């Protein structure tokens, strides 16, 4: 059973979300919160799997709530305000998903399940926002990238472009099951919670810039972890990422 806390300052919205969630056999609303401070209290009290969170909340803004609870639960943002700064702040703060309130009910339910399972979920409009506004502005001195293999770097770049496991498998001539294993290992190596955080890191590092993923050579089935990259800067490494 997936335990959910709903946080929204509008009673009618909370009621609608409770009805939506309660209709699913595998979901359970364990608490509601009408403002940010109450959200913190309910998360501490109930230890939910997912906090379904609005951002424009009284007493404590949703972005601050995310920062306070991200180590205790997974956060799925559901808000009316699809501002670029909100999207970036929520995802960088640790939210696992971001939906707008015009999302279809079945999408909200699917997003809750995905986030509870440790996956990322973004509405299509939010994905477009990230693709159009997040630029590779950091010269990647990020220490997390220094010991990655060339295959790891390429895999991270594909995650940054929003590719699914099936798409990555086709790109790298691997099986989807193998890709799933490699992605899980990469997330652990980077110390990030999910694919969204990995994608943001890839974009910051310039790993999604045009041409970066079109390196030459052959991607071997041995996959991530074979050759160390010691200098990655704006999508360039000491050695070219392997192509297909």
Secondary structure, 3 states (H helix, E strand, C coil): CEEEEEECCCHHHHHHHHHHHHCCCCEEEEEEECCHHHHHHHHHHHCCCEEEECCCCCCCCHHHHHHHHCCCCEEEEEECCCCHHHHHHHHHHCCCEEEECCCCHHHHHHHHHHHHCCCCEECHHHHHHHHHHCCCCCCCCCHHHHCCEHHHHHHHHHHHCCCCHHHHHHHHCCCHHHHHHHHHHHHHHHCCCCHHHHHHHHHHCCCCCCCCCCCCCCCCCCCCCCCECCCCECCECCCCCCCC
